Amino acid sequence: MTESQSRRLLLRAEALSYLQLNDEQLQTLIDTRQITPIRIVGVERFDRNDLDELINTYKTTASRRP
């Protein structure tokens, strides 16, 4: 397990990599309140648990399609 895989809070670049999205796509998720960044000492971070929940929600939704 790498350091970024063991930490709960990810920086924006790490969240982009984790979700395999570009910056605009991540910003859309933030703007539509699908994920919420956390600011700690002025640095934007993302909770890995929230990102996993987002992934699971999308998987559940996709599995319902005929």
C-alpha positions as CSV (number, residue, x, y, z in Angstrom):
1,M,0.0,0.0,0.0
2,T,1.4,3.4,-1.0
3,E,1.3,6.4,1.3
4,S,-1.6,8.0,-0.6
5,Q,-3.6,4.7,-0.4
6,S,-3.3,4.6,3.4
7,R,-4.2,8.2,4.1
8,R,-7.9,9.1,4.5
9,L,-7.6,12.7,3.3
10,L,-6.4,13.3,-0.3
11,L,-5.2,16.4,-1.9
12,R,-7.0,17.6,-5.1
13,A,-4.4,16.0,-7.4
14,E,-4.6,12.7,-5.5
15,A,-8.4,12.8,-5.7
16,L,-8.2,13.4,-9.5
17,S,-6.0,10.4,-9.8
18,Y,-8.0,8.3,-7.5
19,L,-11.2,9.0,-9.5
20,Q,-9.4,9.1,-12.8
21,L,-11.1,12.4,-13.7
22,N,-9.8,15.7,-15.0
23,D,-10.0,18.9,-13.0
24,E,-13.2,20.1,-14.7
25,Q,-15.0,16.9,-14.0
26,L,-14.0,17.0,-10.4
27,Q,-15.2,20.6,-10.1
28,T,-18.5,19.5,-11.6
29,L,-18.9,16.9,-8.8
30,I,-18.1,19.7,-6.2
31,D,-20.5,22.2,-7.9
32,T,-23.3,19.7,-7.9
33,R,-22.6,18.8,-4.3
34,Q,-21.9,15.1,-5.1
35,I,-18.6,15.5,-3.1
36,T,-17.6,18.1,-0.6
37,P,-14.0,19.3,-0.2
38,I,-12.7,19.9,3.3
39,R,-10.4,22.9,3.9
40,I,-7.8,22.4,6.5
41,V,-5.4,25.3,7.0
42,G,-6.5,26.6,3.6
43,V,-5.7,23.4,1.8
44,E,-8.4,21.6,-0.1
45,R,-8.7,17.9,0.8
46,F,-11.1,15.1,-0.1
47,D,-12.2,12.3,2.2
48,R,-11.4,9.0,0.7
49,N,-14.5,7.5,2.3
50,D,-16.7,10.1,0.4
51,L,-14.9,9.2,-2.9
52,D,-15.6,5.5,-2.3
53,E,-19.2,6.2,-1.5
54,L,-19.5,8.2,-4.7
55,I,-18.1,5.3,-6.7
56,N,-20.4,2.9,-5.0
57,T,-23.4,5.1,-5.7
58,Y,-22.5,5.3,-9.4
59,K,-22.0,1.5,-9.5
60,T,-25.4,0.9,-7.9
61,T,-27.1,3.4,-10.3
62,A,-25.4,1.7,-13.3
63,S,-26.5,-1.8,-12.2
64,R,-30.1,-0.7,-12.2
65,R,-30.1,0.2,-15.9
66,P,-31.6,-2.4,-18.3
